[in-house]
Amino acid sequence: MIAQGNEITITEKALNKAYDLMRESNISAADHFLRVGVKGGGCSGLTYELDFDNEDKPGDMQFGDDRLKIVCDMKSFLYLCGTELDFSDGLNGKGFNFINPNASRTCGCGESFSI
């Protein structure tokens, strides 16, 4: 795990998958970061966002370490505080998973949630 406490963290498995995706897309971790966020939508009301970015925005919060920086806007952080990003490649589902302690309800697919 990269960080502790009320920050946004990432498991080693998710970190390795992010590196794989960056390598496949010819994106350098030296000048890009993983942007996480929340937007309205989905069957539970809020949907997770995950993408690579290289532009800091005013009010961005930064987490992680020298291996991979994780960036989140302040509004999204209110919903994602304490969240861990994981990756699953099992038969029951493949992809990045947000383990969000703030979510009171999540949809069956795990892509949306409510507080």
TAMOWO-V953750 format. One record per helix or strand. SS is the DSSP state (H for helix, E for strand). FROM is the first residue (numbers start at 0). LEN is the number of residues. Records with the same first field share a line. If there is no record, write none. Layout:
BEGIN
SS->FROM-LEN  FROM-LEN
END
This chain:
BEGIN
E->8-2  32-8  45-8  60-4  68-4  83-7  92-7  104-2  111-3
H->11-13  73-7
END
